[in-house]
Structure formats: C-alpha cells, structure tokens
Amino acid sequence: MQISRATNVLLAIAATFIIIAGMKAASSFIVPVILSIFVSIILSPLYFFFASSKIPFTKREIPDWLSIILVVVIAGFIFFVIGKLVGNSIQDFSNNLEDYQGALTTKLQALINSLTQLGLPIPENGLSENFSPGMIMNVSTSVLNGLGSLLSNTFLIVFTSIFILMEASVFSEKLHRAFPATDLGNSKAKDGTDQVIEKIKRYATIKSIVSLMTGAFISAWLWFFNVEYPFLWGLVAFMFNFIPNIGSIIAAVPAVLLAWLSPESTFATPILVAVGYLAVNFIVGNIVEPKFMGKGLGLSTLVVFLSLLFWGWVLGPVGMLLSVPLTIIVKIILDANEETRWIGIMLGDK
C-alpha cells in the first residue's frame, strides 16, 4: 500500500513533536550527553593528532590508550583551571546579590536626580513599575547558577567525551559493516556522511577557538579596569559568543553594571568597559570569525532568537547557550540532503 506525501508529512510532524516532548522530559539526562558530544568534537582534532603521531625517538605510533590519557590530562587541566578561576566567583556573586541590587537602586536614583536637575524630568513611578534593578541581577544569577551546575558535572562530561572519542575512531567502520546492503554501505553515502561530520567538527572547533579568544580578551580588559570577577565574565562571554548578534549584548550587561557600581569607578569606566565589549565582539565576530568559518553557516536573526527560545524551553538555561550550535548542526544536516536543502536555506542569513 502506497502512503501519500501528505500522510508522510503529518507522520514526520507527529514524530517531531514526540521527540521534542521526550527531550524536554529527559533534559536532565540529555544536557550532559549533548555537552559531552560537543566537547568530544572539540577534542577530536587533538586526539587524532596524538593517535597519528609517533613516539619521540622511535618509529612507533602512539597507541590509542596513550592518546586518550594525553587528551584526558590536557582536558582535565583546562577544566581544573576554569573551575579554580570561576567556581568561587559564582558563589560570591550570588551571595552579594542583595548588596548589588541596593547599590544599583541608589545609583539609578542619583542618575534620575541628576537628569531632573538638568531639566530632563523622569517619571520615577513609571520607571519603577516597568524597570526593576533586581530583575537584571536575578537574570544574571539564574544564568550563572545554570553555569555552576554545568561545572559541577565536569567530571561526568569529560569522561563521557573520552568514551565518545574512543568509539569515534571505529564507529564509521562498524556502521558500514553492520549495514552493508543499505545506502549506508555505498561509498557515495559514506562520503556524504563524512563531509557532514567534517563540517560539524570544523564549525565546533573554529567557533570554540574564536569564543575562547573573545573570553580571554574580555577577561584582560575587565581586569585592567578592576571590574570584579573578570575571569567569570570572560567565561560568560565565551559561552554567549555561541549566540550571534544578541549573545554579546547579554554577556556585557552584568559586567558593565558592576563597573558602574564599583566605588573606585569614574563616569568613564562603564563606558570604556562597554566600548571594550563592542570592539572585541566587532573584531572577532566580523573580521576573524568570517575569515576562518567561511560562508553558508550563518543563521538569520529571527532563527537565532527563535532557537534561543525553543532550546531554552526544551533544555533549560544550558539549552539557551547551546541553541545556535544545535541549530547550526541541524542546518548542516539539512543542507546535505537534496530534499531538505530548502529548509536549510530558509534557516540561513542570506
């Protein structure tokens, strides 16, 4: 019996909704797994570099088990340094939240009084009803708490990533041996699959390096101006750099506010901090990243915003940080298929 095209479309839509509902219900399990896959993609060039290298002063290749150990040591050291630098900062920021809210309220009141004296009356009641100083800090705290829970799963994420790397070296061969009589067994399908995987690896690696540059520059800039928790805000800039257009703005808000609230700051300090954010994100986002990333991997601003809402709803705060990478991966897969390429084009920025 032949099934009509409309029936196939309806079945695909129904299956999609079931998968989304399942992902939302199992988000506590899925988030660490997705992060592990993402980390393993980033670490894979390092692993394959060691696996294809030779032991110094010998002609023997480095065995897989030693390559894994080297990757574990390097990844563990990186996560240890990150945890040391920002672990306590998250807790301190949360504990001092009420003090920051009080200082922000005082600063805003002083700003309103200054503007009123200059002949620019501000409706204070309307401002207090529509804008709450604590709202900004509460949003920042909720994001940081999500980041803190993410850091608490570091051990699980790193070791899951290592097992994924161990499996990755033989998975392709196992897949084609398991399904030799299907489309997966022919060389054309294999080449297409390999190209998709290579594009995903390239995107994840380049985006991670570019985001790391952004976080390092932001940390150095904030440290220069004595803004509290510079390494924490550098990590936030690193994470939110995966969200184009609006991510850098969201990441800059708490750091600029802290620069404004600092007793040692002058009128120019928060302005210079904001200028630093703008300069770093402009240079990295508009010059460095496009040069290495290439064309065809951009998303429209509307898709970025909708993916932020969708993945945030499905997977929580961490889903918001992973929203664009996940959507980019979906776009790469859609672009690789003739029947679904039109969807990938509609998701793109051009």
Disulfide bonds with the S-S distance in Angstrom:
none
